[in-house]
Amino acid sequence: MRLMKAFMEDMNRRVKRCSIIDVKLAQGSAMFLALILAKLFPQIMTISIWWFVVLLLLCAIKPVSIFCAKK
């Protein structure tokens, strides 16, 4: 548990050095990686669209809740 806490603190310290442009570039690279994987493994695209919708919603819950939360 202590190792995980140290790892998270180190990652937080590193992320704080990033500008918004750095974060958006990382998001773009992740998107292009997903496109490359979809091109290399076309059977991924035979999955029902609703699985992608569910995964999108699951991944969006925390960021949206933080964004919309009032302090």
MOPAC internal coordinates of N, CA, C and O (Angstrom, degrees):
PM7 1SCF
backbone

  N    0.0000 0     0.00 0     0.00 0    0    0    0
  C    1.4580 1     0.00 0     0.00 0    1    0    0
  C    1.5270 1   110.54 1     0.00 0    2    1    0
  O    1.2310 1   120.95 1   140.81 1    3    2    1
  N    1.3424 1   115.80 1   -39.19 1    3    2    1
  C    1.4471 1   119.70 1  -179.67 1    5    3    2
  C    1.5267 1   111.52 1   -65.94 1    6    5    3
  O    1.2310 1   121.21 1   144.02 1    7    6    5
  N    1.3304 1   115.29 1   -35.98 1    7    6    5
  C    1.4589 1   120.16 1   178.87 1    9    7    6
  C    1.5263 1   110.37 1   -64.77 1   10    9    7
  O    1.2310 1   120.76 1   139.02 1   11   10    9
  N    1.3224 1   116.15 1   -40.98 1   11   10    9
  C    1.4678 1   120.40 1   179.34 1   13   11   10
  C    1.5247 1   110.65 1   -64.94 1   14   13   11
  O    1.2310 1   120.23 1   139.43 1   15   14   13
  N    1.3285 1   117.16 1   -40.57 1   15   14   13
  C    1.4662 1   120.80 1   179.32 1   17   15   14
  C    1.5299 1   110.21 1   -63.78 1   18   17   15
  O    1.2310 1   120.57 1   137.58 1   19   18   17
  N    1.3367 1   116.51 1   -42.42 1   19   18   17
  C    1.4609 1   120.17 1   178.65 1   21   19   18
  C    1.5231 1   110.84 1   -64.57 1   22   21   19
  O    1.2310 1   120.87 1   140.03 1   23   22   21
  N    1.3303 1   115.94 1   -39.97 1   23   22   21
  C    1.4619 1   120.39 1   178.31 1   25   23   22
  C    1.5293 1   110.36 1   -62.28 1   26   25   23
  O    1.2310 1   120.34 1   134.24 1   27   26   25
  N    1.3272 1   116.95 1   -45.76 1   27   26   25
  C    1.4642 1   120.79 1  -179.02 1   29   27   26
  C    1.5259 1   111.33 1   -64.88 1   30   29   27
  O    1.2310 1   120.21 1   140.22 1   31   30   29
  N    1.3229 1   117.20 1   -39.78 1   31   30   29
  C    1.4661 1   119.93 1   177.85 1   33   31   30
  C    1.5197 1   110.86 1   -63.36 1   34   33   31
  O    1.2310 1   120.44 1   139.63 1   35   34   33
  N    1.3331 1   116.77 1   -40.37 1   35   34   33
  C    1.4615 1   120.52 1   178.13 1   37   35   34
  C    1.5233 1   110.51 1   -64.85 1   38   37   35
  O    1.2310 1   120.38 1   136.82 1   39   38   37
  N    1.3199 1   116.88 1   -43.18 1   39   38   37
  C    1.4742 1   119.98 1   178.99 1   41   39   38
  C    1.5304 1   110.88 1   -64.65 1   42   41   39
  O    1.2310 1   119.98 1   139.39 1   43   42   41
  N    1.3295 1   117.64 1   -40.61 1   43   42   41
  C    1.4680 1   120.58 1   177.18 1   45   43   42
  C    1.5233 1   111.30 1   -61.07 1   46   45   43
  O    1.2310 1   120.61 1   138.47 1   47   46   45
  N    1.3231 1   116.43 1   -41.53 1   47   46   45
  C    1.4648 1   120.74 1   178.97 1   49   47   46
  C    1.5287 1   110.10 1   -63.01 1   50   49   47
  O    1.2310 1   120.48 1   138.64 1   51   50   49
  N    1.3192 1   116.68 1   -41.36 1   51   50   49
  C    1.4667 1   120.54 1  -179.52 1   53   51   50
  C    1.5294 1   111.56 1   -69.11 1   54   53   51
  O    1.2310 1   120.22 1   139.04 1   55   54   53
  N    1.3276 1   117.19 1   -40.96 1   55   54   53
  C    1.4626 1   120.86 1  -178.05 1   57   55   54
  C    1.5267 1   110.91 1   -66.23 1   58   57   55
  O    1.2310 1   120.04 1   145.43 1   59   58   57
  N    1.3123 1   117.53 1   -34.57 1   59   58   57
  C    1.4686 1   120.76 1  -179.40 1   61   59   58
  C    1.5232 1   112.03 1   -63.85 1   62   61   59
  O    1.2310 1   120.25 1   160.64 1   63   62   61
  N    1.3371 1   117.13 1   -19.36 1   63   62   61
  C    1.4604 1   120.37 1   177.53 1   65   63   62
  C    1.5276 1   112.22 1   -79.87 1   66   65   63
  O    1.2310 1   120.35 1   166.47 1   67   66   65
  N    1.3154 1   116.94 1   -13.53 1   67   66   65
  C    1.4658 1   121.59 1  -175.91 1   69   67   66
  C    1.5272 1   110.78 1   -83.84 1   70   69   67
  O    1.2310 1   121.67 1   -38.65 1   71   70   69
  N    1.3192 1   114.42 1   141.35 1   71   70   69
  C    1.4655 1   118.79 1   173.55 1   73   71   70
  C    1.5181 1   108.59 1   -87.77 1   74   73   71
  O    1.2310 1   120.69 1    -5.25 1   75   74   73
  N    1.3170 1   116.30 1   174.75 1   75   74   73
  C    1.4576 1   120.67 1   179.27 1   77   75   74
  C    1.5296 1   110.13 1   -63.87 1   78   77   75
  O    1.2310 1   120.37 1   147.26 1   79   78   77
  N    1.3202 1   116.90 1   -32.74 1   79   78   77
  C    1.4676 1   120.34 1   178.27 1   81   79   78
  C    1.5292 1   109.93 1   -65.28 1   82   81   79
  O    1.2310 1   120.35 1   138.88 1   83   82   81
  N    1.3431 1   116.94 1   -41.12 1   83   82   81
  C    1.4614 1   120.36 1   177.53 1   85   83   82
  C    1.5272 1   111.07 1   -60.94 1   86   85   83
  O    1.2310 1   120.47 1   136.81 1   87   86   85
  N    1.3121 1   116.70 1   -43.19 1   87   86   85
  C    1.4645 1   121.01 1  -179.66 1   89   87   86
  C    1.5241 1   110.19 1   -64.35 1   90   89   87
  O    1.2310 1   120.11 1   135.85 1   91   90   89
  N    1.3152 1   117.40 1   -44.15 1   91   90   89
  C    1.4639 1   120.92 1  -179.90 1   93   91   90
  C    1.5242 1   111.55 1   -66.68 1   94   93   91
  O    1.2310 1   119.91 1   143.51 1   95   94   93
  N    1.3367 1   117.78 1   -36.49 1   95   94   93
  C    1.4598 1   120.36 1   175.92 1   97   95   94
  C    1.5327 1   110.67 1   -64.82 1   98   97   95
  O    1.2310 1   120.04 1   141.56 1   99   98   97
  N    1.3293 1   117.52 1   -38.44 1   99   98   97
  C    1.4647 1   120.97 1   176.57 1  101   99   98
  C    1.5304 1   110.41 1   -64.40 1  102  101   99
  O    1.2310 1   120.45 1   139.56 1  103  102  101
  N    1.3215 1   116.74 1   -40.44 1  103  102  101
  C    1.4687 1   119.94 1   177.44 1  105  103  102
  C    1.5251 1   110.71 1   -64.29 1  106  105  103
  O    1.2310 1   120.48 1   139.23 1  107  106  105
  N    1.3141 1   116.69 1   -40.77 1  107  106  105
  C    1.4650 1   120.61 1   178.15 1  109  107  106
  C    1.5187 1   111.43 1   -63.94 1  110  109  107
  O    1.2310 1   120.24 1   138.17 1  111  110  109
  N    1.3313 1   117.14 1   -41.83 1  111  110  109
  C    1.4614 1   119.12 1   179.22 1  113  111  110
  C    1.5258 1   110.95 1   -65.26 1  114  113  111
  O    1.2310 1   120.06 1   144.26 1  115  114  113
  N    1.3308 1   117.48 1   -35.74 1  115  114  113
  C    1.4655 1   120.32 1   176.45 1  117  115  114
  C    1.5248 1   110.84 1   -65.50 1  118  117  115
  O    1.2310 1   120.43 1   141.77 1  119  118  117
  N    1.3195 1   116.79 1   -38.23 1  119  118  117
  C    1.4626 1   120.77 1   177.95 1  121  119  118
  C    1.5249 1   110.66 1   -64.34 1  122  121  119
  O    1.2310 1   120.46 1   135.95 1  123  122  121
  N    1.3351 1   116.73 1   -44.05 1  123  122  121
  C    1.4586 1   119.62 1   179.79 1  125  123  122
  C    1.5284 1   111.69 1   -68.92 1  126  125  123
  O    1.2310 1   120.03 1   146.69 1  127  126  125
  N    1.3164 1   117.55 1   -33.31 1  127  126  125
  C    1.4624 1   120.16 1   174.12 1  129  127  126
  C    1.5269 1   110.37 1   -62.34 1  130  129  127
  O    1.2310 1   120.51 1   138.73 1  131  130  129
  N    1.3177 1   116.64 1   -41.27 1  131  130  129
  C    1.4645 1   120.78 1   177.41 1  133  131  130
  C    1.5278 1   110.59 1   -62.77 1  134  133  131
  O    1.2310 1   119.88 1   140.02 1  135  134  133
  N    1.3208 1   117.82 1   -39.98 1  135  134  133
  C    1.4612 1   121.01 1   177.93 1  137  135  134
  C    1.5261 1   111.54 1   -65.89 1  138  137  135
  O    1.2310 1   120.33 1   140.11 1  139  138  137
  N    1.3223 1   116.97 1   -39.89 1  139  138  137
  C    1.4662 1   120.84 1   177.63 1  141  139  138
  C    1.5256 1   110.14 1   -63.07 1  142  141  139
  O    1.2310 1   120.46 1   135.35 1  143  142  141
  N    1.3306 1   116.73 1   -44.65 1  143  142  141
  C    1.4602 1   119.99 1   178.94 1  145  143  142
  C    1.5232 1   111.71 1   -63.43 1  146  145  143
  O    1.2310 1   120.38 1   141.18 1  147  146  145
  N    1.3239 1   116.89 1   -38.82 1  147  146  145
  C    1.4628 1   120.53 1   178.08 1  149  147  146
  C    1.5287 1   110.66 1   -65.70 1  150  149  147
  O    1.2310 1   120.57 1   145.76 1  151  150  149
  N    1.3226 1   116.51 1   -34.24 1  151  150  149
  C    1.4617 1   120.25 1   178.63 1  153  151  150
  C    1.5319 1   111.05 1   -73.61 1  154  153  151
  O    1.2310 1   120.36 1   141.70 1  155  154  153
  N    1.3453 1   116.92 1   -38.30 1  155  154  153
  C    1.4602 1   120.80 1  -179.70 1  157  155  154
  C    1.5250 1   112.52 1   -73.85 1  158  157  155
  O    1.2310 1   120.57 1   147.06 1  159  158  157
  N    1.3204 1   116.52 1   -32.94 1  159  158  157
  C    1.4617 1   121.65 1  -178.44 1  161  159  158
  C    1.5289 1   108.71 1  -122.89 1  162  161  159
  O    1.2310 1   119.69 1  -100.80 1  163  162  161
  N    1.3143 1   118.19 1    79.20 1  163  162  161
  C    1.4726 1   120.26 1  -175.06 1  165  163  162
  C    1.5248 1   113.79 1   -63.47 1  166  165  163
  O    1.2310 1   119.72 1   160.51 1  167  166  165
  N    1.3304 1   118.13 1   -19.49 1  167  166  165
  C    1.4652 1   119.13 1   178.68 1  169  167  166
  C    1.5327 1   111.58 1   -65.59 1  170  169  167
  O    1.2310 1   120.06 1   160.77 1  171  170  169
  N    1.3399 1   117.48 1   -19.23 1  171  170  169
  C    1.4663 1   120.59 1   175.34 1  173  171  170
  C    1.5305 1   109.81 1   -61.24 1  174  173  171
  O    1.2310 1   120.95 1   144.10 1  175  174  173
  N    1.3232 1   115.78 1   -35.90 1  175  174  173
  C    1.4611 1   119.73 1  -175.83 1  177  175  174
  C    1.5262 1   113.16 1   -77.59 1  178  177  175
  O    1.2310 1   120.35 1   175.31 1  179  178  177
  N    1.3275 1   116.94 1    -4.69 1  179  178  177
  C    1.4655 1   119.11 1   176.24 1  181  179  178
  C    1.5239 1   111.34 1   -84.46 1  182  181  179
  O    1.2310 1   120.48 1   174.31 1  183  182  181
  N    1.3338 1   116.68 1    -5.69 1  183  182  181
  C    1.4630 1   121.27 1   176.96 1  185  183  182
  C    1.5290 1   108.62 1   -68.69 1  186  185  183
  O    1.2310 1   121.09 1   -36.27 1  187  186  185
  N    1.3071 1   115.52 1   143.73 1  187  186  185
  C    1.4612 1   120.20 1   179.55 1  189  187  186
  C    1.5300 1   110.56 1   -58.13 1  190  189  187
  O    1.2310 1   121.08 1   -38.41 1  191  190  189
  N    1.3187 1   115.55 1   141.59 1  191  190  189
  C    1.4660 1   121.81 1  -179.99 1  193  191  190
  C    1.5216 1   111.47 1   -58.53 1  194  193  191
  O    1.2310 1   119.88 1   151.17 1  195  194  193
  N    1.3177 1   117.83 1   -28.83 1  195  194  193
  C    1.4612 1   121.33 1  -177.09 1  197  195  194
  C    1.5205 1   112.33 1   -66.83 1  198  197  195
  O    1.2310 1   119.78 1   151.72 1  199  198  197
  N    1.3377 1   118.03 1   -28.28 1  199  198  197
  C    1.4662 1   119.86 1   174.46 1  201  199  198
  C    1.5278 1   109.86 1   -64.83 1  202  201  199
  O    1.2310 1   120.81 1   138.91 1  203  202  201
  N    1.3262 1   116.06 1   -41.09 1  203  202  201
  C    1.4657 1   119.89 1   178.18 1  205  203  202
  C    1.5257 1   110.95 1   -66.03 1  206  205  203
  O    1.2310 1   120.42 1   142.22 1  207  206  205
  N    1.3209 1   116.81 1   -37.78 1  207  206  205
  C    1.4688 1   120.83 1   178.26 1  209  207  206
  C    1.5251 1   109.84 1   -64.04 1  210  209  207
  O    1.2310 1   120.22 1   135.07 1  211  210  209
  N    1.3297 1   117.18 1   -44.93 1  211  210  209
  C    1.4726 1   121.23 1   179.17 1  213  211  210
  C    1.5194 1   110.31 1   -61.97 1  214  213  211
  O    1.2310 1   120.28 1   134.59 1  215  214  213
  N    1.3310 1   117.07 1   -45.41 1  215  214  213
  C    1.4674 1   119.90 1   179.13 1  217  215  214
  C    1.5270 1   111.66 1   -64.34 1  218  217  215
  O    1.2310 1   120.38 1   141.41 1  219  218  217
  N    1.3138 1   116.88 1   -38.59 1  219  218  217
  C    1.4633 1   120.89 1   176.12 1  221  219  218
  C    1.5224 1   110.68 1   -59.52 1  222  221  219
  O    1.2310 1   120.49 1   132.07 1  223  222  221
  N    1.3174 1   116.66 1   -47.93 1  223  222  221
  C    1.4658 1   120.62 1  -178.95 1  225  223  222
  C    1.5216 1   111.58 1   -64.62 1  226  225  223
  O    1.2310 1   120.30 1   138.86 1  227  226  225
  N    1.3279 1   117.04 1   -41.14 1  227  226  225
  C    1.4676 1   119.86 1   178.85 1  229  227  226
  C    1.5277 1   111.25 1   -62.78 1  230  229  227
  O    1.2310 1   120.79 1   138.99 1  231  230  229
  N    1.3140 1   116.10 1   -41.01 1  231  230  229
  C    1.4677 1   119.61 1   179.67 1  233  231  230
  C    1.5252 1   112.17 1   -72.63 1  234  233  231
  O    1.2310 1   119.58 1   154.93 1  235  234  233
  N    1.3112 1   118.41 1   -25.07 1  235  234  233
  C    1.4637 1   121.67 1  -175.95 1  237  235  234
  C    1.5209 1   113.53 1   -87.95 1  238  237  235
  O    1.2310 1   119.52 1   164.83 1  239  238  237
  N    1.3218 1   118.52 1   -15.17 1  239  238  237
  C    1.4662 1   120.87 1  -173.69 1  241  239  238
  C    1.5267 1   112.16 1   -57.09 1  242  241  239
  O    1.2310 1   119.92 1   125.79 1  243  242  241
  N    1.3270 1   117.76 1   -54.21 1  243  242  241
  C    1.4657 1   120.22 1  -175.40 1  245  243  242
  C    1.5302 1   112.57 1   -65.44 1  246  245  243
  O    1.2310 1   118.86 1   129.72 1  247  246  245
  N    1.3446 1   119.77 1   -50.28 1  247  246  245
  C    1.4702 1   117.85 1   179.67 1  249  247  246
  C    1.5249 1   113.30 1   -60.03 1  250  249  247
  O    1.2310 1   120.22 1   140.37 1  251  250  249
  N    1.3146 1   117.18 1   -39.63 1  251  250  249
  C    1.4668 1   120.04 1  -179.73 1  253  251  250
  C    1.5220 1   110.53 1   -67.84 1  254  253  251
  O    1.2310 1   120.37 1   139.75 1  255  254  253
  N    1.3329 1   116.90 1   -40.25 1  255  254  253
  C    1.4630 1   119.00 1  -179.92 1  257  255  254
  C    1.5312 1   111.01 1   -66.43 1  258  257  255
  O    1.2310 1   119.94 1   143.09 1  259  258  257
  N    1.3151 1   117.72 1   -36.91 1  259  258  257
  C    1.4709 1   121.02 1   177.21 1  261  259  258
  C    1.5196 1   110.03 1   -67.89 1  262  261  259
  O    1.2310 1   120.85 1   137.58 1  263  262  261
  N    1.3366 1   115.98 1   -42.42 1  263  262  261
  C    1.4524 1   120.71 1  -179.03 1  265  263  262
  C    1.5383 1   111.70 1   -62.84 1  266  265  263
  O    1.2310 1   120.95 1   140.24 1  267  266  265
  N    1.3230 1   115.78 1   -39.76 1  267  266  265
  C    1.4625 1   120.54 1  -175.30 1  269  267  266
  C    1.5262 1   113.62 1   -88.34 1  270  269  267
  O    1.2310 1   119.93 1   168.26 1  271  270  269
  N    1.3224 1   117.74 1   -11.74 1  271  270  269
  C    1.4670 1   120.71 1  -178.13 1  273  271  270
  C    1.5290 1   110.39 1   -68.60 1  274  273  271
  O    1.2310 1   121.15 1   -38.26 1  275  274  273
  N    1.3162 1   115.40 1   141.74 1  275  274  273
  C    1.4560 1   120.58 1   177.51 1  277  275  274
  C    1.5148 1   108.29 1  -103.66 1  278  277  275
  O    1.2310 1   121.21 1   -42.74 1  279  278  277
  N    1.3282 1   115.28 1   137.26 1  279  278  277
  C    1.4682 1   119.71 1   179.11 1  281  279  278
  C    1.4945 1   110.28 1   -98.37 1  282  281  279
  O    1.2310 1   120.10 1   180.00 1  283  282  281

